[in-house]
Structures are given as C-alpha cells and as structure tokens.
C-alpha cells in the first residue's frame, strides 16, 4: 500500500501529519507543491483544494486530524493515542482547539502588516496558550495522562517551529507567564521526529511569505 503526503513547506496542518509519520519511523514520500500554482491533479484529488492530502494508493485522504488518525490505525506502533476512551476523545478535541485558537492567531502574527494587528494577534495567541497551560498543568506532555508524547502534543506542535522563527527575528518570544509552554515547546522541538518534520526550505519559504505580506515581524530583524 503506497502512502504519499502532499504538502506546502509552510503549512502547519501538514506538519502534524509529517510528525506522526516520523514519530512512527516511517519515511513516506512527501510531494511539495507550490501553493500559488497548484497542479491540476491536486485540484482533482483535494475536495477543498487544501493540504495536507494523503494519497493511499488511489484514495485521497484530507484534513490533518483524519490523516493523523488513519496513520495511527494503519501503523499502530508506537501508539500516539491513549488507551482510555475519554483520554482519546480529549486528545482529538485538542486538534480543533489548536487549529482555531493557536494556528489562526499565529498566522496573523506572521503576516500582520501593522503593529496594531500584530499586537492583537499576540493577545489572541497568548489567551489560547494560557488555556492550554492550565489544562496541561505540571505534566510534561498534553496527551493522555501526560506521561508521554502523544496526539494532543502533535496537534499543537507546529506552533513551536513558527515561534522559533519569530524569536530568531527578535519579533516575539513567549513571556514568562507562559514559561511552562516554553519548556513544553522546547521538549517538542528537541524530538528527532519534530526536526525531521520541518522541511529544509521551511524557514526560507516562511520568510519569503512574510516579506510578500509586508509582515512587521521582519522589521524587528532589521532593527
């Protein structure tokens, strides 16, 4: 059974699927396409015209949560979903939370062309992360009982590769009130699978996108 992942280099939703693949020790083919020039075959296969898209033989799977759960079931070891049903449902719920409460404001931060909009996006992101920090508590991981890395951690992991770029630019660093989130992110970023899930062209392409959008975050790097 052939599995190919279709991606943009800067898409956080794709990075979830890539992280699951790498955590499971899988070296599936990844096809990177240009978001500004999506090929005809992609439009034919993707019902929403978005990535990620996982091609399983001739079947096209879409939506990052569905893809991650398929990979969990198709390649059950090492397990990323908890055993207890209530914990599995909780992990799934964090997929929706991260996509709406974390990815959206972080995207606004990356692309904002005015300091005011950037500041509002920071407030939105920090509000979401504060809720997540409260939920995680003192446990090392968000997934399941918190004893090991799992699917809820996968759900939010892509924010940290993007925050790393903003910090490198001098544009933003997680504040001390979110120190536990900072430490959690460092643990995620230190995982070999996470490093393997970040495309080689990720930072270059993200910076190019920021320049195209007139991102004020780039001004910090020029100061």
Secondary structure by P-SEA (a helix, b strand, c coil): cbbbbbbccccaaaaaaaaaaaaaccccbbbbbccccccaaaaaccccccccbbbccccccccaaaaaaaaaaaccccccccccaaaaaaaaaaaaaaacccaaaaaaaaccccaaaaaaaaaaaaaaaaaaaaaaccccccccccccccccccccaaaaaaaaaaaaaccccccccaaaaaaaaaaaaacaaaaaacccaaaaaaaaaaaaaccaaaaaaac
